[in-house]
Amino acid sequence: MAVHYRTQAVVFKKEDRLDADRVFSAFTKDFGRVEVFGKAIRKITSKLKSNIDFFSFSEIEFIQGKNRKTLTDAVSIEKLDGKVHLVEKLEIAYNISNIIDCFIRGQEKDERIWGLIVDISRKLNNIHIVHNKELLYYYFLWNFMFVLGYGPEISNCAVCRQKLNPHSLYFSNKEGGVICKDCAATKKDGVKITPDVVKVLRLILEKDWDILSKLKVGIDSSRLLKEVSDNYCNYLLASNSNYQYSP
Ligand SMILES: [Zn+2]
């Protein structure tokens, strides 16, 4: 008799297959990343259909077959609320999903990653009460980097450990954080960044969402935050073969 496994899950990817089937990629509380096969789940008569979806938080049950896991039950805990800002929510959810998909390749339980994914899915659901919606993605990204062991150094120069001068700050992917002007010149490395970007990074890593959600971030700082975040991610993906690089 097949063993039934039951766990909580957040779906970060879904792919349709033939015959109304669908494969869900989910991060689960007890098994880490899993791909679960939803047999005939796209049929109108499917009972499970409404209980598991992109970025939904559900309790799922599956059986482990020879080649795949097959979904046998799903109970919705929280869904991506489509009533407000659905397009923006989906865009943020897709960006977050892409990061999860690239950096988590194998089945491995991780309570800190699980906690972060549940936290972000709940924040995304309550997005109608915050102003800085796009910061949610960076909030996830940098805290996720921290959990993976790539948290950036932002207090002192990542090379010489000297206190940073707010007027000359550089971000180095290779050194894993902010470096001073002298080290940037010696290493011929680093992109000039502003104290505002470092402040946002600090608030993100302190998980101070109350302040972040009310913070006024200018266009230039937003652009710079995007550039630093994208470059850091791409650097890590390109330099580690365990990850799936998709530029
Ligand atoms: Zn330095």
Residues whose N, C-alpha, C, O or C-beta is under 5 A from the ligand:
A	BS01	ZN	C157 V159 C160 R161 C180 C183
